[in-house]
Amino acid sequence: MTRYNNSNTDEINFQEWKKRVEDECKARCEEAISSITAHYGAIILYAQQQHDAARQQHDAMLRQLEATFDDLSDVLPIILGYFKPKHIMRNRRVCKKWKEAARKTIVPLTDFHLFSRDRYNGMRVMATVMPNLQQITIDSLGTGNKWSDGEDPDEPWARYYADQTSHDIGIISNFSKLRILNISSLSLNGRYPLLFNSFPLLQKLSIKSCNHIKWDLEMLAGLPSLKELNCDHHSRYVTGNINSLRVLKDTLEKVIIHCNNVEGIVVDLADFPRLKELDLFKTDVTGDIRDIGDNHFPSLEQLTLPKGVYGGTGYKFQRISDASDVVRAVYRFYKQRQMLKMNNSWWLRLLADSPDCYENQGWYLFLSDHDSPRQHVIRDEDTLPYYICLVQVGYRIGYRWTTYGGEPCEVNWLDPEPDSESSDYEKYIEELQVIQRQVGLYRGFHQPPTEEEYHRLVDGYNG
Protein backbone atom coordinates (compact mmCIF):
# COMPACT_ATOMS: atom_id res chain seq x y z
CA MET A 1 0.00 0.00 0.00
CA THR A 2 1.25 3.55 -0.78
CA ARG A 3 2.71 5.28 2.34
CA TYR A 4 2.12 8.97 2.93
CA ASN A 5 5.31 11.13 3.15
CA ASN A 6 4.95 14.43 5.04
CA SER A 7 7.88 15.82 3.20
CA ASN A 8 6.05 15.70 0.03
CA THR A 9 2.94 17.55 1.17
CA ASP A 10 3.73 20.37 -1.05
CA GLU A 11 4.33 18.25 -4.05
CA ILE A 12 1.49 15.73 -3.72
CA ASN A 13 -2.05 16.59 -3.13
CA PHE A 14 -3.33 14.86 0.01
CA GLN A 15 -6.72 14.19 -1.42
CA GLU A 16 -5.37 12.31 -4.37
CA TRP A 17 -3.28 10.17 -2.05
CA LYS A 18 -6.28 9.43 0.10
CA LYS A 19 -8.38 8.31 -2.85
CA ARG A 20 -5.62 6.12 -4.09
CA VAL A 21 -5.34 4.44 -0.75
CA GLU A 22 -9.08 3.85 -0.51
CA ASP A 23 -9.23 2.37 -3.98
CA GLU A 24 -6.37 0.08 -3.17
CA CYS A 25 -8.03 -1.06 0.09
CA LYS A 26 -11.30 -1.61 -1.64
CA ALA A 27 -9.65 -3.69 -4.31
CA ARG A 28 -7.86 -5.80 -1.73
CA CYS A 29 -11.10 -6.32 0.26
CA GLU A 30 -12.98 -7.34 -2.83
CA GLU A 31 -10.18 -9.73 -3.69
CA ALA A 32 -10.28 -11.22 -0.17
CA ILE A 33 -14.05 -11.51 -0.20
CA SER A 34 -13.95 -13.10 -3.61
CA SER A 35 -11.35 -15.59 -2.40
CA ILE A 36 -13.39 -16.43 0.73
CA THR A 37 -16.59 -16.71 -1.25
CA ALA A 38 -14.97 -19.01 -3.77
CA HIS A 39 -13.56 -21.23 -1.00
CA TYR A 40 -16.71 -21.59 1.09
CA GLY A 41 -18.92 -21.65 -1.99
CA ALA A 42 -17.15 -24.80 -3.05
CA ILE A 43 -17.89 -26.24 0.39
CA ILE A 44 -21.53 -25.21 0.22
CA LEU A 45 -21.83 -26.52 -3.31
CA TYR A 46 -20.30 -29.83 -2.25
CA ALA A 47 -22.69 -30.04 0.69
CA GLN A 48 -25.61 -29.24 -1.56
CA GLN A 49 -24.52 -31.89 -4.03
CA GLN A 50 -24.21 -34.47 -1.25
CA HIS A 51 -27.65 -33.53 0.04
CA ASP A 52 -29.16 -33.81 -3.41
CA ALA A 53 -27.47 -37.17 -3.96
CA ALA A 54 -28.74 -38.50 -0.61
CA ARG A 55 -32.22 -37.27 -1.42
CA GLN A 56 -32.12 -38.96 -4.80
CA GLN A 57 -30.92 -42.18 -3.18
CA HIS A 58 -33.69 -41.94 -0.59
CA ASP A 59 -36.30 -41.34 -3.28
CA ALA A 60 -34.92 -44.25 -5.28
CA MET A 61 -35.14 -46.52 -2.21
CA LEU A 62 -38.73 -45.42 -1.61
CA ARG A 63 -39.60 -46.13 -5.22
CA GLN A 64 -37.90 -49.52 -4.98
CA LEU A 65 -39.71 -50.27 -1.71
CA GLU A 66 -43.03 -49.31 -3.25
CA ALA A 67 -42.29 -51.49 -6.25
CA THR A 68 -41.34 -54.37 -3.93
CA PHE A 69 -44.53 -53.90 -1.93
CA ASP A 70 -46.52 -53.86 -5.16
CA ASP A 71 -44.88 -57.17 -6.08
CA LEU A 72 -45.65 -58.47 -2.58
CA SER A 73 -49.31 -57.59 -2.97
CA ASP A 74 -49.75 -60.78 -5.00
CA VAL A 75 -47.89 -62.89 -2.44
CA LEU A 76 -49.22 -61.36 0.78
CA PRO A 77 -52.69 -63.01 0.55
CA ILE A 78 -50.92 -66.37 0.28
CA ILE A 79 -48.78 -65.57 3.32
CA LEU A 80 -51.82 -64.49 5.34
CA GLY A 81 -53.48 -67.75 4.35
CA TYR A 82 -51.26 -69.55 6.87
CA PHE A 83 -52.75 -67.57 9.76
CA LYS A 84 -55.89 -68.26 11.76
CA PRO A 85 -58.93 -66.08 10.96
CA LYS A 86 -58.56 -63.96 14.12
CA HIS A 87 -54.92 -63.22 13.25
CA ILE A 88 -55.79 -62.28 9.69
CA MET A 89 -58.44 -59.90 11.02
CA ARG A 90 -55.85 -58.29 13.28
CA ASN A 91 -53.10 -58.06 10.63
CA ARG A 92 -55.43 -56.36 8.17
CA ARG A 93 -55.11 -53.19 10.29
CA VAL A 94 -51.43 -52.70 9.38
CA CYS A 95 -52.13 -50.62 6.26
CA LYS A 96 -54.38 -50.36 3.24
CA LYS A 97 -52.35 -52.90 1.28
CA TRP A 98 -52.67 -55.45 4.10
CA LYS A 99 -56.36 -54.69 4.33
CA GLU A 100 -56.74 -55.43 0.64
CA ALA A 101 -54.60 -58.56 1.01
CA ALA A 102 -56.83 -59.83 3.83
CA ARG A 103 -59.85 -59.39 1.59
CA LYS A 104 -58.18 -61.59 -1.05
CA THR A 105 -56.84 -64.20 1.39
CA ILE A 106 -58.20 -67.73 1.07
CA VAL A 107 -58.70 -68.48 4.75
CA PRO A 108 -57.39 -71.94 5.75
CA LEU A 109 -59.77 -74.80 6.55
CA THR A 110 -60.44 -73.70 10.11
CA ASP A 111 -64.01 -74.08 11.34
CA PHE A 112 -65.75 -70.76 12.04
CA HIS A 113 -68.48 -71.82 14.46
CA LEU A 114 -71.58 -69.61 14.62
CA PHE A 115 -72.95 -70.41 18.06
CA SER A 116 -73.68 -66.96 19.53
CA ARG A 117 -74.84 -63.46 18.67
CA ASP A 118 -71.28 -62.15 19.00
CA ARG A 119 -70.07 -64.72 16.51
CA TYR A 120 -72.82 -63.68 14.12
CA ASN A 121 -71.78 -60.02 14.39
CA GLY A 122 -68.21 -61.06 13.69
CA MET A 123 -69.35 -62.91 10.60
CA ARG A 124 -71.13 -59.79 9.33
CA VAL A 125 -67.81 -57.93 9.38
CA MET A 126 -65.93 -60.83 7.84
CA ALA A 127 -68.44 -61.05 5.00
CA THR A 128 -66.96 -57.79 3.67
CA VAL A 129 -63.36 -57.65 4.87
CA MET A 130 -62.49 -61.38 4.76
CA PRO A 131 -65.06 -63.10 2.53
CA ASN A 132 -62.95 -66.11 1.54
CA LEU A 133 -63.72 -68.36 4.50
CA GLN A 134 -63.66 -72.03 3.53
CA GLN A 135 -65.44 -73.65 6.49
CA ILE A 136 -68.48 -72.54 8.52
CA THR A 137 -70.71 -74.28 11.06
CA ILE A 138 -74.19 -72.80 11.46
CA ASP A 139 -75.41 -73.57 14.98
CA SER A 140 -78.03 -72.14 17.34
CA LEU A 141 -77.25 -68.53 18.28
CA GLY A 142 -78.01 -68.81 21.98
CA THR A 143 -80.92 -67.85 24.21
CA GLY A 144 -83.19 -65.20 22.75
CA ASN A 145 -81.71 -65.39 19.24
CA LYS A 146 -82.69 -67.29 16.11
CA TRP A 147 -81.99 -67.44 12.41
CA SER A 148 -84.37 -65.74 10.03
CA ASP A 149 -87.19 -67.91 8.69
CA GLY A 150 -86.96 -69.22 5.17
CA GLU A 151 -89.65 -69.61 2.54
CA ASP A 152 -92.80 -71.49 3.55
CA PRO A 153 -91.87 -71.97 7.24
CA ASP A 154 -93.60 -74.37 9.58
CA GLU A 155 -96.13 -72.07 11.27
CA PRO A 156 -96.28 -73.71 14.74
CA TRP A 157 -92.50 -73.74 14.88
CA ALA A 158 -92.37 -70.09 13.73
CA ARG A 159 -94.73 -69.11 16.53
CA TYR A 160 -92.53 -70.94 19.04
CA TYR A 161 -89.57 -68.71 18.11
CA ALA A 162 -91.62 -65.57 17.42
CA ASP A 163 -90.34 -63.59 20.44
CA GLN A 164 -86.67 -64.17 19.68
CA THR A 165 -84.37 -61.75 17.85
CA SER A 166 -84.01 -62.78 14.21
CA HIS A 167 -80.66 -62.73 12.40
CA ASP A 168 -80.33 -62.80 8.62
CA ILE A 169 -78.86 -66.07 7.41
CA GLY A 170 -78.63 -64.65 3.89
CA ILE A 171 -75.34 -62.97 4.75
CA ILE A 172 -73.63 -66.35 4.55
CA SER A 173 -74.04 -66.26 0.77
CA ASN A 174 -71.15 -63.72 0.67
CA PHE A 175 -68.72 -66.55 1.41
CA SER A 176 -68.63 -67.94 -2.11
CA LYS A 177 -65.35 -69.83 -1.54
CA LEU A 178 -66.86 -72.16 1.08
CA ARG A 179 -65.72 -75.77 0.86
CA ILE A 180 -67.25 -77.15 4.07
CA LEU A 181 -70.67 -76.18 5.43
CA ASN A 182 -72.11 -77.76 8.58
CA ILE A 183 -75.69 -76.86 9.54
CA SER A 184 -77.02 -77.81 12.97
CA SER A 185 -79.68 -75.47 14.31
CA LEU A 186 -83.22 -76.17 15.45
CA SER A 187 -84.26 -72.56 14.77
CA LEU A 188 -83.86 -72.94 11.00
CA ASN A 189 -87.37 -73.07 9.61
CA GLY A 190 -88.48 -73.24 6.00
CA ARG A 191 -86.79 -73.38 2.62
CA TYR A 192 -83.41 -71.67 2.10
CA PRO A 193 -82.41 -71.83 -1.59
CA LEU A 194 -79.29 -69.72 -0.89
CA LEU A 195 -77.76 -72.62 1.04
CA PHE A 196 -77.77 -74.68 -2.15
CA ASN A 197 -76.94 -72.19 -4.91
CA SER A 198 -74.29 -69.86 -3.43
CA PHE A 199 -71.27 -72.14 -3.08
CA PRO A 200 -69.90 -73.53 -6.35
CA LEU A 201 -66.75 -74.85 -4.60
CA LEU A 202 -68.53 -76.59 -1.72
CA GLN A 203 -67.24 -80.14 -1.17
CA LYS A 204 -68.81 -81.17 2.15
CA LEU A 205 -72.37 -80.48 3.28
CA SER A 206 -73.69 -81.72 6.62
CA ILE A 207 -77.25 -81.02 7.81
CA LYS A 208 -78.11 -82.30 11.30
CA SER A 209 -80.65 -81.44 14.01
CA CYS A 210 -82.62 -79.30 11.56
CA ASN A 211 -86.08 -80.84 11.77
CA HIS A 212 -87.85 -77.92 10.09
CA ILE A 213 -85.53 -77.01 7.25
CA LYS A 214 -87.17 -77.86 3.91
CA TRP A 215 -85.22 -78.98 0.89
CA ASP A 216 -85.26 -81.47 -1.95
CA LEU A 217 -82.41 -83.55 -3.32
CA GLU A 218 -82.81 -81.75 -6.65
CA MET A 219 -81.45 -78.60 -4.99
CA LEU A 220 -78.02 -80.25 -4.74
CA ALA A 221 -77.54 -79.55 -8.45
CA GLY A 222 -76.46 -76.06 -7.33
CA LEU A 223 -73.39 -77.57 -5.63
CA PRO A 224 -71.42 -78.99 -8.59
CA SER A 225 -68.26 -79.76 -6.56
CA LEU A 226 -69.98 -81.68 -3.75
CA LYS A 227 -68.09 -84.76 -2.53
CA GLU A 228 -69.73 -85.54 0.81
CA LEU A 229 -73.39 -85.26 1.83
CA ASN A 230 -74.44 -86.04 5.39
CA CYS A 231 -78.12 -85.64 6.20
CA ASP A 232 -79.04 -87.81 9.18
CA HIS A 233 -81.58 -85.69 11.07
CA HIS A 234 -84.64 -87.77 10.11
CA SER A 235 -86.60 -84.70 8.95
CA ARG A 236 -89.93 -85.23 7.23
CA TYR A 237 -89.28 -82.06 5.25
CA VAL A 238 -86.38 -83.55 3.27
CA THR A 239 -87.77 -85.00 0.05
CA GLY A 240 -86.67 -86.27 -3.31
CA ASN A 241 -85.39 -89.24 -5.25
CA ILE A 242 -81.81 -90.43 -5.02
CA ASN A 243 -81.80 -90.43 -8.81
CA SER A 244 -81.40 -86.63 -8.46
CA LEU A 245 -77.87 -87.27 -7.19
CA ARG A 246 -76.80 -88.38 -10.66
CA VAL A 247 -75.83 -84.78 -11.52
CA LEU A 248 -73.04 -85.33 -8.96
CA LYS A 249 -72.08 -88.77 -10.23
CA ASP A 250 -68.42 -87.88 -10.90
CA THR A 251 -67.79 -86.06 -7.60
CA LEU A 252 -69.72 -87.80 -4.80
CA GLU A 253 -67.61 -89.94 -2.46
CA LYS A 254 -69.84 -90.13 0.62
CA VAL A 255 -73.64 -90.09 0.92
CA ILE A 256 -75.48 -90.40 4.24
CA ILE A 257 -79.24 -89.82 4.16
CA HIS A 258 -81.57 -90.84 7.00
CA CYS A 259 -84.82 -89.24 5.89
CA ASN A 260 -88.08 -91.14 5.49
CA ASN A 261 -89.39 -89.16 2.51
CA VAL A 262 -86.38 -89.84 0.31
CA GLU A 263 -87.09 -92.58 -2.20
CA GLY A 264 -85.60 -94.27 -5.23
CA ILE A 265 -83.90 -97.48 -6.31
CA VAL A 266 -80.50 -98.30 -4.85
CA VAL A 267 -78.94 -99.34 -8.17
CA ASP A 268 -79.48 -95.79 -9.48
CA LEU A 269 -76.19 -95.01 -7.73
CA ALA A 270 -74.40 -98.22 -8.70
CA ASP A 271 -72.21 -96.63 -11.39
CA PHE A 272 -70.85 -93.78 -9.22
CA PRO A 273 -67.09 -94.25 -9.72
CA ARG A 274 -65.89 -92.42 -6.60
CA LEU A 275 -68.56 -93.42 -4.07
CA LYS A 276 -66.86 -94.93 -1.00
CA GLU A 277 -69.59 -94.72 1.63
CA LEU A 278 -73.34 -95.06 1.11
CA ASP A 279 -75.76 -94.98 4.02
CA LEU A 280 -79.47 -94.79 3.18
CA PHE A 281 -80.76 -96.04 6.54
CA LYS A 282 -84.39 -95.06 7.28
CA THR A 283 -85.03 -93.80 3.75
CA ASP A 284 -87.81 -95.20 1.58
CA VAL A 285 -85.33 -96.46 -1.02
CA THR A 286 -86.10 -99.91 -2.40
CA GLY A 287 -84.25 -102.60 -4.31
CA ASP A 288 -82.62 -105.98 -3.97
CA ILE A 289 -79.04 -106.60 -2.88
CA ARG A 290 -78.95 -109.50 -5.35
CA ASP A 291 -79.38 -107.03 -8.23
CA ILE A 292 -76.09 -105.31 -7.40
CA GLY A 293 -73.58 -106.67 -9.90
CA ASP A 294 -69.87 -107.32 -9.55
CA ASN A 295 -69.01 -104.09 -11.40
CA HIS A 296 -71.41 -101.92 -9.42
CA PHE A 297 -70.12 -99.53 -6.74
CA PRO A 298 -66.46 -100.06 -7.77
CA SER A 299 -65.00 -97.93 -4.93
CA LEU A 300 -67.44 -98.82 -2.14
CA GLU A 301 -65.96 -99.37 1.36
CA GLN A 302 -69.00 -98.91 3.63
CA LEU A 303 -72.66 -99.67 2.90
CA THR A 304 -75.87 -99.40 4.89
CA LEU A 305 -79.07 -100.12 2.98
CA PRO A 306 -82.58 -99.43 4.32
CA LYS A 307 -85.21 -101.99 5.22
CA GLY A 308 -86.98 -101.48 1.89
CA VAL A 309 -84.07 -103.20 0.13
CA TYR A 310 -83.93 -107.00 0.15
CA GLY A 311 -80.98 -107.69 2.47
CA GLY A 312 -80.89 -104.15 3.85
CA THR A 313 -80.60 -103.22 7.52
CA GLY A 314 -83.94 -103.86 9.23
CA TYR A 315 -85.33 -105.89 6.32
CA LYS A 316 -88.30 -107.98 7.50
CA PHE A 317 -89.03 -111.45 6.15
CA GLN A 318 -92.12 -113.64 6.36
CA ARG A 319 -90.94 -117.05 7.56
CA ILE A 320 -88.05 -118.36 9.64
CA SER A 321 -87.10 -120.54 6.69
CA ASP A 322 -86.59 -117.39 4.56
CA ALA A 323 -83.79 -116.10 6.78
CA SER A 324 -81.03 -118.29 5.40
CA ASP A 325 -81.53 -117.08 1.82
CA VAL A 326 -81.48 -113.43 2.84
CA VAL A 327 -78.37 -113.80 4.99
CA ARG A 328 -76.53 -115.76 2.33
CA ALA A 329 -77.31 -113.08 -0.25
CA VAL A 330 -75.77 -110.47 2.06
CA TYR A 331 -72.83 -112.78 2.79
CA ARG A 332 -72.08 -113.28 -0.91
CA PHE A 333 -72.33 -109.54 -1.48
CA TYR A 334 -69.64 -108.84 1.12
CA LYS A 335 -67.44 -111.71 0.01
CA GLN A 336 -67.36 -110.40 -3.56
CA ARG A 337 -66.09 -107.02 -2.39
CA GLN A 338 -62.85 -107.27 -0.47
CA MET A 339 -62.73 -103.50 0.19
CA LEU A 340 -66.20 -103.47 1.74
CA LYS A 341 -66.21 -103.38 5.55
CA MET A 342 -68.66 -105.54 7.45
CA ASN A 343 -71.61 -103.50 8.73
CA ASN A 344 -71.72 -104.29 12.45
CA SER A 345 -75.09 -102.55 12.84
CA TRP A 346 -76.80 -104.74 10.21
CA TRP A 347 -79.81 -106.76 11.33
CA LEU A 348 -82.94 -108.49 10.02
CA ARG A 349 -86.27 -109.17 11.66
CA LEU A 350 -89.08 -111.70 11.36
CA LEU A 351 -92.36 -109.98 10.54
CA ALA A 352 -94.59 -109.47 13.55
CA ASP A 353 -97.52 -111.08 11.73
CA SER A 354 -95.48 -114.07 10.57
CA PRO A 355 -97.15 -117.45 11.07
CA ASP A 356 -93.97 -118.43 12.91
CA CYS A 357 -94.42 -115.76 15.58
CA TYR A 358 -96.09 -116.37 18.93
CA GLU A 359 -96.50 -114.35 22.12
CA ASN A 360 -94.75 -114.90 25.41
CA GLN A 361 -98.00 -114.18 27.31
CA GLY A 362 -96.32 -111.68 29.63
CA TRP A 363 -94.48 -114.23 31.75
CA TYR A 364 -91.66 -113.41 34.11
CA LEU A 365 -88.34 -114.88 33.23
CA PHE A 366 -84.99 -115.02 34.99
CA LEU A 367 -82.29 -114.34 32.41
CA SER A 368 -78.58 -114.67 33.06
CA ASP A 369 -76.30 -111.77 32.25
CA HIS A 370 -73.42 -114.25 32.55
CA ASP A 371 -72.49 -112.91 35.98
CA SER A 372 -75.74 -112.91 37.97
CA PRO A 373 -79.40 -113.65 37.24
CA ARG A 374 -81.89 -110.85 36.72
CA GLN A 375 -85.69 -110.84 36.50
CA HIS A 376 -87.46 -109.36 33.47
CA VAL A 377 -91.05 -108.60 32.68
CA ILE A 378 -91.10 -110.29 29.32
CA ARG A 379 -91.84 -108.47 26.11
CA ASP A 380 -91.84 -110.45 22.90
CA GLU A 381 -88.92 -108.50 21.47
CA ASP A 382 -86.95 -108.91 24.71
CA THR A 383 -87.12 -112.70 24.97
CA LEU A 384 -88.18 -114.11 21.62
CA PRO A 385 -85.24 -114.33 19.19
CA TYR A 386 -86.85 -112.83 16.13
CA TYR A 387 -83.82 -110.73 15.09
CA ILE A 388 -80.75 -111.77 13.10
CA CYS A 389 -77.30 -110.22 13.26
CA LEU A 390 -73.94 -111.07 11.74
CA VAL A 391 -71.09 -112.52 13.77
CA GLN A 392 -67.44 -112.36 12.81
CA VAL A 393 -64.57 -114.16 14.54
CA GLY A 394 -61.30 -113.52 12.78
CA TYR A 395 -62.09 -114.00 9.10
CA ARG A 396 -64.93 -116.41 9.81
CA ILE A 397 -68.44 -115.02 9.30
CA GLY A 398 -71.74 -116.39 10.54
CA TYR A 399 -75.11 -115.23 11.79
CA ARG A 400 -77.34 -115.87 14.74
CA TRP A 401 -80.86 -115.23 15.91
CA THR A 402 -81.18 -112.98 18.93
CA THR A 403 -83.68 -111.08 21.00
CA TYR A 404 -83.95 -107.32 20.89
CA GLY A 405 -82.28 -107.26 24.28
CA GLY A 406 -79.35 -109.34 23.02
CA GLU A 407 -80.12 -112.90 24.25
CA PRO A 408 -78.68 -114.95 21.35
CA CYS A 409 -79.05 -118.38 19.86
CA GLU A 410 -76.12 -120.43 18.62
CA VAL A 411 -74.12 -119.17 15.62
CA ASN A 412 -74.85 -120.49 12.13
CA TRP A 413 -71.43 -120.36 10.49
CA LEU A 414 -71.12 -119.51 6.81
CA ASP A 415 -67.34 -119.92 6.62
CA PRO A 416 -65.38 -123.04 7.57
CA GLU A 417 -63.27 -123.09 10.69
CA PRO A 418 -59.67 -121.95 10.10
CA ASP A 419 -56.86 -124.50 9.98
CA SER A 420 -55.74 -125.52 13.46
CA GLU A 421 -52.14 -125.16 12.28
CA SER A 422 -52.57 -121.52 11.26
CA SER A 423 -50.74 -118.82 13.23
CA ASP A 424 -53.90 -117.05 14.41
CA TYR A 425 -55.85 -120.18 15.38
CA GLU A 426 -55.34 -119.67 19.12
CA LYS A 427 -56.66 -116.13 18.88
CA TYR A 428 -59.63 -117.42 16.91
CA ILE A 429 -60.41 -119.97 19.63
CA GLU A 430 -60.26 -117.27 22.31
CA GLU A 431 -62.71 -115.05 20.42
CA LEU A 432 -64.94 -118.03 19.65
CA GLN A 433 -65.19 -118.92 23.32
CA VAL A 434 -66.30 -115.36 24.11
CA ILE A 435 -69.08 -115.71 21.51
CA GLN A 436 -70.13 -119.09 22.86
CA ARG A 437 -70.29 -117.86 26.46
CA GLN A 438 -72.86 -115.26 25.41
CA VAL A 439 -75.43 -117.99 24.72
CA GLY A 440 -77.70 -118.66 27.70
CA LEU A 441 -81.39 -119.44 27.42
CA TYR A 442 -81.17 -120.58 23.80
CA ARG A 443 -78.13 -122.81 24.10
CA GLY A 444 -78.37 -125.57 21.53
CA PHE A 445 -80.82 -123.63 19.33
CA HIS A 446 -79.62 -122.32 15.96
CA GLN A 447 -82.98 -120.71 15.19
CA PRO A 448 -86.00 -119.60 17.26
CA PRO A 449 -87.60 -122.45 19.19
CA THR A 450 -91.16 -123.47 18.49
CA GLU A 451 -93.77 -122.20 20.90
CA GLU A 452 -93.82 -125.52 22.73
CA GLU A 453 -90.04 -125.57 23.02
CA TYR A 454 -90.03 -122.00 24.24
CA HIS A 455 -92.54 -122.75 26.99
CA ARG A 456 -90.40 -125.68 28.18
CA LEU A 457 -87.32 -123.42 28.21
CA VAL A 458 -89.05 -120.78 30.29
CA ASP A 459 -90.42 -123.34 32.72
CA GLY A 460 -87.02 -124.93 33.05
CA TYR A 461 -85.26 -121.56 33.58
CA ASN A 462 -87.79 -120.37 36.16
CA GLY A 463 -88.08 -123.75 37.80
Secondary structure by P-SEA (a helix, b strand, c coil): cbbbbccccccccaaaaaaaaaaaaaaaaaaaaaaaaaaaaaaaaaaaaaaaaaaaaaaaaaaaaaaaaaaaccccccccccccaaaaaaaccccaaaaaaaaaccccccccccccaaaaaaaaaaacccccccbbbbccccccccccccccccaaaaaaacccbbbbcccccccccccbbbbbcccccccccccccccccccbbbbccccccccccccccccccccbbbbccccccbbbbccccccccccccbbbbbcccbbbbcccccccccccbbbbccccbbbbcccccccccccccbbbbccccccccccccccccaaaaaaaaaaaaaaacccccccccccccccccccccccccbbbbbbbcccbbbbbccccccccccbbbbbbcccccbbbbbcccccccccccccccccccccaaaaaaaaaaaaaaaccccccccccccaaaaaaaaaaaac
